[in-house]
Amino acid sequence: MQTGWRIGSLFGIPLLIDYSWFVILVLATSEYANTYRMWGLTISWSAGLATALLLFASVLLHELGHSLAAMSQGIKVNSITLFLFGGIASIDSESKTPGQAFQVAIAGPLVSLGIFLILGLISQVLPSRSLIAIIAERVAEINLVLGLFNLIPGLPLDGGQVLKAAIWKLTGSRFAGVRWAANIGKILGGLAVAFGLTVCFLAGVYGGLWIALIGWFAIRNATAYSRFVMLQEALIKTKAGEVMSRDFRVVDANLSLREFADRYLLEVNPFPFYVAASNGRDLGLVSIDDIRFTERSQWEIQTLHNILQPLEKIVTVSEKASLAEVINSMEARQLPRIIVLSPIGSVVGTIDRGDVVKALAKYLKPRISDADVKRSKEENAYPQGLQLGAIARTAQDN
């Protein structure tokens, strides 16, 4: 979901500004204006604002580098958002190979380093004492720091993405790459928090709070990467046969609708559907609504053969299908549940969203309670905020 104020688009990519961006814009403008104070109040604040805006233009181009690299691989980019800590490109899915993942990761730092070289040359051509030359030199330095800082090898930084691609290439496992890069990101984030707080409280340098805040942001995002990839891995490794429940009953397809109604419609807790079989072979599904919507005058005449939904016309999955495949099939067609078939084509189970949540409960953070699992089963819905459809889609894509 896109959040923030939309300011336009580039190459079809929506550009958004988070409201936290205005806070850092004011702080950056004030800080840069202080360095230009010898030019007077009006010029110094104008130059400070220009430098701050060029800083975020640099961040925008950095993220655009990632985005264009992703788009060249056929990956959709949902938006680029500027916020308190810089910018982020919302990319719909990950690259298919470690080589492609490396290309997307390194594109941003290369753009920043390219801007550094261009502005560095411009600042050398302009008169050394001119305000424009000084601004160009400062923005060049900002891009050098931006490019090098992002190459630190830990998620969520670009260097972490590069490390992920390298480990993915070495091990053949994208999940292993994310785990290594995320763990290193958490360690580096912890060190930044410790260093920042130490500098702040022992040395009295309050800029250390900013370092600690960046470290906290790194820890939080690296942890989110870890949880995300843990769920993806669980969705790939967990099979339909491990998750399914047997919320159905096999009935004789030769039963008349009247015989079926007398035997099963009066049950206290009827099944959501029934499997009609004949000669030891499952033919299709019969729901209670299929009976109720048939004229009563036909109940004595018609059999279940006349109203069943043939299995070959129903969306099904095999017992060996991954949970990611199950979720994608249900979400793509907005199915309340999906049927699981054995290798010989017999119905062996059914999976709804409650069954999915129950299977994944141990992987979710914060942990899902038994009451939440029960509620998901009753409502046939995922817990609020749990985007399993999007996670399953990216898991299966990779």
N, C-alpha and C positions, 0 to 999 in steps of 0.2 A: 504494500500500500504506500502511495506517495504522500508524504507529509511535508508541509512547508509552503512557502510562497513561490509560485512559478513565475520566473522572470523571462522565459523564452525557451528556445531550443537551438541545438547545434547538431547538424547531420541527423535530424529527426529525434534527437535525444532530449527529453524535457530537462530543463535546468531549474533546480529548486534552491531556495535559500531557507534554511532552518532559522527559527527566530533566535536561537542562541548565537547565530553568526553576528547579529548586530552588536552583541556584547563585546565580542572580540574585535569587531571593527572599530568601536569607540576606543577600546584599550590600545589597539595597535596604532590608531591615528594619533592618540595622545603621546604614545612613546616615541613615534617617529617625528612628530612635530617638535618635541623637545630637542632633537638632534639638529633641527634646522632653525633654532631660535635666533641665530645671528642675522637672519634675513627679515626679522620683524614678525609681529604677531600674525598678520593676515597671510603672508607668504608661507610662514612656517607651518601653520595649520593646513593650508591648502596643499603644501608639499607632503605633509604627514598623511593627509587623506589620500592623496594620489599614490603614495608608496603603499599604504594599506590596501587600496583597491588593486594595485598591481601585484601585491602579494597574493591576493585571492584569485586574480586572473591567472597567476602562475599555478596555483593549486588546481584551478579549473582546467587548464591545459594539461597538467599532470594527469588528472583523472580522465580527460579526453583521450590521452594516449592509451591508457588501459582500455577505454571503451572502443576505440577504433580498432585496436588489435583484436578485441573480442568479436566485434562485428565482422571483421575479415574472416573469422572462422565460422560465421553463420550463427553466432550467439546474439540473442536479443539483449539490448541494454535498456532497462526500464527508465532510468533517470540518473542524473548527477546532482548530488546535494552538497552545498557548502554549509558547514556547521561550525560549532565552537572549536573543534580540533582540526579543522581543515576541510577536507572533502571526501566524498565516498561515491563510487559508481555502483549502482544497483544492477548487477548482471544476472540475467535470468537463469543461466546454467553454467557449469564449469567446462573447461576445455576437455577434449577427448583424449589427449595424449600428454605426457609430461613435457614434451617439446613445445606443444602449443600453450600449455600452462605457463611455461617459462617466458614465452613471447609476450603474453598478456601481462605477466608480472613485471618484466623488465621495461616495458614500454613507457610506463610513467616516469621512473628515474631517468631514462634516456631523454625524455622530453625536457625534464628539469635541467639536466646537465647541458642539453643543447641550448636552452634559454640562457644559461650561465655563460656559455661561450659567446653567443651572439651579443648579449648586453655588455659583456666584458669588453668585446671589441669596439662596440659603439662608445662606451665610456672612455676608451683610449683615443678615439678619433675626435671627440668633442673637447672643447677647452676644459682643462682640468679643474678650474675653479667655478665653472658654471653649475647652476643648480641642477639642470637636466643631467649633466654628466655624473653628478653625485648621486642622484636618484637612480640612474641606470646602473651605477656601480653597486649601490645598496641592493637593488632588486636582483642583480646578478649574484651577489653573495647569498641572498635569501634562497635562490634557486639551487646554488651549490649545496647549501645546508639541507634543503628539502630533498635533493636527489640522494645525497650521501646518507642522511638520517633514515630515509626510507629503505636503504639497503641493509639496515641492521637485520640479521637473520632470525627474526622471530615474528610470528603472527601477532597482531593483524597487519604488520608492515609489509611492504613489497618484498623486502629481503626474506621474510618468512614464506611468502609465496614462492620465491625462487628456491629456497631450501626445500619446501614441499615438493616442488617439481623435481629437484635433484634426487631426493630420497625415493620419490615415486619411480624415477628412472632406475635407480639402483635395486630397489626391492620388488618392483612390479606392482606395488600396492599404493594407491592414492591415499587410502586410509592411514597407512603407516606414515606417509609424508605429512599429512595434516597433524597427526598425533605428535610427531617429533617437533614440527614447527610451532605448534600451539604450546607444547610444554616449555620450549625454549622462550617463547613469548611471555609466558607466565613468570618464568625465572627472571628475565630481563625487566619485566614490569615490576616485580617485587624489589629488585635492586634499585630501580628508579624511585620507587616510593620511599625505600629506606634512605637513599642518598638525599632525596629532596627534603624529607623531614629532618634529617640530621643537619643539613645546611641551614634550614630554617630556624631550628630551635637552638642549635649549638653555636652557629656562626652569625645568627641574626640576619641572614640574607633571605628575605621573604619571597624572592623569586624561586626558592626551593619548593614552595607550595605548588607552583606551576609544574615543576618537574614531577612532584609526587602525584599530582592530578593526572598528568600524562601517563605515569606508571599505572595508576589505578585503571585508567581507560584501557590500557594495553592488557592488563590482567582480565578485566571484564570481557573484552572482545576475544581474547585467546581462549578463555573458558567457554564462551559461546561457540567458538569454532569446535572445541573438543566435544561439547554436547551434541552439536549438529552432526559431526561426523560419526559419533557413537550411534546416533539414531539411524543415520544412513546405513551404517554397517549392519545394524540390527535388522533393518528392513530388507537388506540384501540376503543375509544369512538365514533369517527365519523363514520357514517354508509354510505354505498354506496348510499342509497336513498337521502341523504343530499347533495351529491357531483355531482351526475349525471346530464348530460345535455341531451336534446332531439334532437341530431343531426342526425335524421333519419326521414323517412316518411314511413307510412304503405301503401302498395299497394296491389292490387288484384292479387293473385297468378295465376289466370286464364288468365291474360293478355298475349297476344303473345309478343314476343320480339320486334316486329315492333311497336305494340301499346305502349309498355313501352318506347321505344326509342323516339317515336314521342311526348309523353307526358312529359317525364322527362329528357332525355339527352340534350335537347335544353335549359334547364333552365340556367340562368346566373350563379347561385351559386348552382350547384347540391349537393345533400347530399353525404357523403362518402359511405353510403350504404342505402339500403331500406329493410324494413321488408315485406316479402310476406305473406299474410294471406288469409285464405279461410274459409267461414262459421263461421266467428268470432273468428278463432283460428290462432295464429301466427305460421307459419310453418318453416320459415328460413330466411336467409339473402340473399340479392342480391346486388352485387356491380356493379358499372359501368363497371369495367374491365371484369366481367363475361359476359356482353353483348358484349363488343368490341372484345373479343377473340372468339366469336362464328361466324361461317361463315354466311355472309349476306344472303345466300340462305336459311338458316334455320330460319331466323327471322320471316317469316310468318307462319312457321309450329310449331315451338317450343313455349311453354309457360314458364312462370317463374318457374313453377313446375319442368321443366327439368334442370334448372341451379342453383336453390337455394341451399344454404348450410343449411342443417337441423339444427335446434336449438340444438338437442341432440348431435350433433357432434362438437359443438362450445363451447369454454371455456366461461362460464358465471358465474356470481355471483348473489346472491339474494340481494334484497333491504336492508336486515338486516345485510349483510356482513360488517365487519369492513374495514376501509380504508387500514389497514395493510394487510388484506387478498387480497384486490383488487390489491395493489402494488405488492405483492408477486406473484400473479397469472400472472400479466402482465410481470414482470421481468423474471420469470422462463421460460416463453415461448416467450419472446421478442415480445409481442403483441403491436401494435400501440394503441389499445384501447380494452376495455372489455365491454361486453354486460351485462346489469342489467335486471334481470327478476323479475316479481311480484310473489306472492305466487301461482298464478294459472298458471304460466309459460308463461306469455305474456311479450314481450319486453317493458320496461318502460323507459329505458334510456341507455346512453353510457358514459363511463368515459375514458378520455385519460390523459396524464401526465399534460397537462395544467389545466385540471379540478382539479387534485390533488394539484397542486401548489396554485391554487386560493383558495382552501379550507383551506390550511395550512398557507397562507400568514400571518395571524395575529399571528401565533405562532413562526415565523421565526425571528431570530436575526442575523444580522441586518434586519430590515423590508424589505420585497420585495415590490417594487413599482408596480403600476398598469401597467407600461410599461414592467416590467420584467414578470409579470403574462401574459400579452398579448403575449410577445415573446415566453414564454413557450407553450402557446396555439397554436401559429402559427407553432412552430418548433416541437411540441409534445415531448419536452425534459425538464428535470429538470434543474434548474439553475446550472451552473458550480460549483463544489465543494460540492453540496448538495447530500449526499449519502443516499437518501431516501430508496433505495433498501436494504441497510445494516440495516438501522434503523428499517424498517418494518419487516425484518426477525427476528431481536432480539426481537421486540415487540411481534410478534406472537408466538415466541418460549416460551415467558414467560407469 
